[in-house]
Amino acid sequence: MLRIVLIGLGNVGKAFVKVLLAKAGELAKLGYEPCVVGALASRGGVVGDGCLSNKLLAELADKGLYGATEVRSIELGDLISLNPDVAVVAIPPSYRTGEPNLSMYRELVRNRVSVVTADKTGLALAYQELVGEARARGVYLGFTATVMAGTPALPLLRGLRGRSIDSITGVLNATSNYVLTLVEGGLPMIDAVKRAVEEKIAEPDPSIDLGGLDAAAKAVIMANTVGLPVSLRNVEVQSLLNLNEAYIRDAVRRGVRVKQVASIDLAKGRVSVKPMEVPAGGVLGSVSGNYNTLIIRLRDGNEITLIGPTGPAGATAEVMFSDLLEYVELRLMMGKG
Ligand SMILES: NC(=O)c1ccc[n+]([C@@H]2O[C@H](COP(=O)([O-])OP(=O)(O)OC[C@H]3O[C@@H](n4cnc5c(N)ncnc54)[C@H](OP(=O)(O)O)[C@@H]3O)[C@@H](O)[C@H]2O)c1
């Protein structure tokens, strides 16, 4: 049996419950029947006498915590006292203070609860600490969903450890792509941002996407994955929101496009996210819609390019399930089954 607690039941959390219900058999085949023992959102949660029923889980997937059940005033400590194997975390980011996200990860890891997360905050601010603590305590940290969500960027980068990488460059924020494309088409920046929020493409606080923090957090996680120990606080971040609209449109006439480009320079140990001009027909210039792209330059002169979709929530949830499968496989390999 695999004892799971759910933390965050918004778009991704609900989608994860759907995936878990649909794919429970894959875990069962490995000898780990999933058992959700509790769930928590920001205003309380639910704990079961044993596993939550499939009926309640289906309601959670459909309506979220508040619509599905009477919520009790519980906290993270109450979930930890249920002795879970793994916490599946899908809470909003908190890059400015790091809280309550960072304290939550620290408490889970300290109590030897493994984590699968879609939230970038902890790793963006304290990758070395959290991964170090997890290793010291034999705890799994799965965070594949934090970068390019629907496209496995981090497994690719893990596969390149030990190779000499010079740099990684990417367009990592789909909301910025969307807004810049609207501005290129003639919409004022303020209206483009408003439309992105109305269409739920941007977060209610669009500065996280357009200001560059989201892409910077992803770049930090990638940099650490390939051995550059940086934190979000060390990234040079320039917002798109200060750009002149005429400049964005003029760039198109000159055969280039302005994109929010994340750069990791492994030799200089530098990470940045800035608006940059890139060739319109190139890999970075032609990425659009829900797609992100990465160019990995190796020291031998070769390049590896990855282009693929980021979310939406359903794909993100499937990636989290894939981390859960990896966790179980590692347990089996380590003989902890
Ligand atoms: N959407 C995607 O495809 C995608 C892709 C990759 C990564 N992500 C990341 O996934 C995370 C979740 O995204 P989302 O779209 O599902 O967000 P969301 O719809 O806003 O849902 C957030 C959930 O977290 C809960 N929550 C907030 N603070 C909490 C706390 N302190 N303790 C426990 N629960 C808390 C909220 O509860 P209340 O309802 O009570 O506030 C809500 O249930 C974000 O970090 C996002 O960046 C999303």
PDBQT file of the ligand as one rigid body, heavy atoms in Angstrom, charges set to zero:
ROOT
HETATM    1  N1  LIG A 401      -1.451  24.549 -14.310  1.00  0.00    +0.000 N 
HETATM    2  C1  LIG A 401      -0.405  23.888 -14.789  1.00  0.00    +0.000 C 
HETATM    3  O1  LIG A 401      -0.452  23.221 -15.820  1.00  0.00    +0.000 OA
HETATM    4  C2  LIG A 401       0.888  23.888 -14.013  1.00  0.00    +0.000 A 
HETATM    5  C3  LIG A 401       2.038  23.403 -14.636  1.00  0.00    +0.000 A 
HETATM    6  C4  LIG A 401       3.226  23.307 -13.884  1.00  0.00    +0.000 A 
HETATM    7  C5  LIG A 401       3.234  23.737 -12.573  1.00  0.00    +0.000 A 
HETATM    8  N2  LIG A 401       2.105  24.261 -12.021  1.00  0.00    +0.000 N 
HETATM    9  C6  LIG A 401       2.157  24.673 -10.611  1.00  0.00    +0.000 C 
HETATM   10  O2  LIG A 401       1.258  23.871  -9.854  1.00  0.00    +0.000 OA
HETATM   11  C7  LIG A 401       0.866  24.575  -8.682  1.00  0.00    +0.000 C 
HETATM   12  C8  LIG A 401      -0.652  24.507  -8.532  1.00  0.00    +0.000 C 
HETATM   13  O3  LIG A 401      -1.264  25.162  -9.622  1.00  0.00    +0.000 OA
HETATM   14  P1  LIG A 401      -2.861  25.247  -9.736  1.00  0.00    +0.000 P 
HETATM   15  O4  LIG A 401      -3.138  25.837 -11.054  1.00  0.00    +0.000 OA
HETATM   16  O5  LIG A 401      -3.471  23.949  -9.372  1.00  0.00    +0.000 OA
HETATM   17  O6  LIG A 401      -3.197  26.305  -8.567  1.00  0.00    +0.000 OA
HETATM   18  P2  LIG A 401      -4.617  26.654  -7.969  1.00  0.00    +0.000 P 
HETATM   19  O7  LIG A 401      -5.708  26.239  -8.898  1.00  0.00    +0.000 OA
HETATM   20  O8  LIG A 401      -4.549  28.065  -7.524  1.00  0.00    +0.000 OA
HETATM   21  O9  LIG A 401      -4.760  25.710  -6.661  1.00  0.00    +0.000 OA
HETATM   22  C9  LIG A 401      -3.956  25.876  -5.552  1.00  0.00    +0.000 C 
HETATM   23  C10 LIG A 401      -4.431  24.962  -4.437  1.00  0.00    +0.000 C 
HETATM   24  O10 LIG A 401      -3.498  25.067  -3.359  1.00  0.00    +0.000 OA
HETATM   25  C11 LIG A 401      -4.218  25.313  -2.136  1.00  0.00    +0.000 C 
HETATM   26  N3  LIG A 401      -3.364  26.041  -1.212  1.00  0.00    +0.000 N 
HETATM   27  C12 LIG A 401      -2.953  27.324  -1.259  1.00  0.00    +0.000 A 
HETATM   28  N4  LIG A 401      -2.155  27.594  -0.216  1.00  0.00    +0.000 NA
HETATM   29  C13 LIG A 401      -2.090  26.453   0.527  1.00  0.00    +0.000 A 
HETATM   30  C14 LIG A 401      -1.452  26.099   1.729  1.00  0.00    +0.000 A 
HETATM   31  N5  LIG A 401      -0.701  26.976   2.386  1.00  0.00    +0.000 N 
HETATM   32  N6  LIG A 401      -1.616  24.841   2.198  1.00  0.00    +0.000 NA
HETATM   33  C15 LIG A 401      -2.367  23.934   1.548  1.00  0.00    +0.000 A 
HETATM   34  N7  LIG A 401      -3.010  24.213   0.389  1.00  0.00    +0.000 NA
HETATM   35  C16 LIG A 401      -2.862  25.464  -0.118  1.00  0.00    +0.000 A 
HETATM   36  C17 LIG A 401      -5.424  26.118  -2.594  1.00  0.00    +0.000 C 
HETATM   37  O11 LIG A 401      -6.392  26.061  -1.579  1.00  0.00    +0.000 OA
HETATM   38  P3  LIG A 401      -7.543  27.172  -1.471  1.00  0.00    +0.000 P 
HETATM   39  O12 LIG A 401      -8.494  26.844  -2.562  1.00  0.00    +0.000 OA
HETATM   40  O13 LIG A 401      -8.064  26.979  -0.109  1.00  0.00    +0.000 OA
HETATM   41  O14 LIG A 401      -6.865  28.494  -1.663  1.00  0.00    +0.000 OA
HETATM   42  C18 LIG A 401      -5.802  25.333  -3.855  1.00  0.00    +0.000 C 
HETATM   43  O15 LIG A 401      -6.487  24.162  -3.512  1.00  0.00    +0.000 OA
HETATM   44  C19 LIG A 401       1.422  25.997  -8.836  1.00  0.00    +0.000 C 
HETATM   45  O16 LIG A 401       2.600  26.110  -8.080  1.00  0.00    +0.000 OA
HETATM   46  C20 LIG A 401       1.715  26.103 -10.327  1.00  0.00    +0.000 C 
HETATM   47  O17 LIG A 401       2.740  27.027 -10.612  1.00  0.00    +0.000 OA
HETATM   48  C21 LIG A 401       0.934  24.327 -12.703  1.00  0.00    +0.000 A 
ENDROOT
TORSDOF 0
